[in-house]
Amino acid sequence: MATEPVTLASIKQDLRLDASATDDDARLARLITAARRAVERKTGRTMVGTDATMTGDDLAMGCQAISLIVATWYALPEGVSVDGRAGAAELPLGVSWIIESLKDWAVE
């Protein structure tokens, strides 16, 4: 299991959740992993492991995208589409903007 670049504690702080409450911890952990994988897939870059290709400022931007995605999925679990193919609401524009700037264009 990969060590996620965004921690459960930081997500709880972003969402203004009680740090000591654990009811949603498993769900939030799944959302963090899913969001990281979505960012990696959309950018063609990896964020964790020894072969990570997203580092420094790019990693910080990727972490911000993860936080925004998790916040959206947490608030709107039924109505979010990462790729826009479904009829549901898309992620905030900021996520798309961050992901586009992080893409590994060599992969395209």
N, C-alpha and C positions, 0 to 999 in steps of 0.2 A: 504494500500500500504506500503510495507516494505521500510525502509530506507536502501538504498544500501550501502555496505561497500566501494565501489569505487565511488567517486563523479564525477559529470559531469566536474567540473573544473580540476580535476586531469587527466581525460581522455583527455580533450582538451590540457592540457600541454604535456602529453605523445605523442599526435598526432601532436604537434606543430601547433595547430590551434589558431586563434585569439580568446582570451578569451571573447571579446565583441561581436563577431559574433554569431548570434543565429539561423542561417538558418538550421543547422544540429542538434540542441539541442534535438528535439523530437526523431530523429533517434538514436542519441547516447544514450539517456536515455533508449530506447527500447533495444539496443544492450547490455548495461550494465546489465539490468535485465535478458535478455536471457543468457548472459554469466555466470552470477552468478548462475542461475538455472541449467545450464549445468555443472558447477563445482560441485554444490551440488549433482546433480544426479549421476555424475561419481564417486564422492568420498563417497557417502552415508552419508554425513555430512551436517549440516545446518550452514549458515553464518550469518543469521539475526534473529531477534526476541529474545524473552526471553529464548527460549530453544535452542539457538545456540550451536552447538557442536564443532565448529571450532573457536578457540580463540588464542590469543598470536601470537607466531611465525607462527603457522599453518595458522592463519587468514591472516597474512601478505603475506604468500606464496599463499594463495587462491586469494588474491587481485591482486597479480602479474599475476596469471593465467588469471583472468578476464581482466586485462589490455591488455595482449597479445592476448587474444581471440577477444576483441573489436577491437584492431588495425588491426587484420587480417580480420575480417568481414567487417570493414570499408573500407579497401583497396581492398578487393576481395569479394564483396557481392555475386557474382554468383558462385564462385569456391571453397567453403570451406565445408568440411564435418567434423563434430565433432567426429563421431564414425568410420569413415573410410569405411563404407559400400557402400557409393556412389563412383562413379568414379572420383570425384573431388579431388583436392589437399587437403591433411590433414592439420591440424593446425601445427604450428611450434613444433619441437621436445621438446622444453622447456616446452610447455604446458602439453604434455603427461607425461613428467618426473615429473613435479610438481604435477599433479593430482594423479599419481601412488603413490607418497610419502605421499599424504594426505588421501588416501582411508581408510575408516573404514572397516578393514578386517573382523570384526565381522559380517558385513552385507552380505558378500560374501556367 
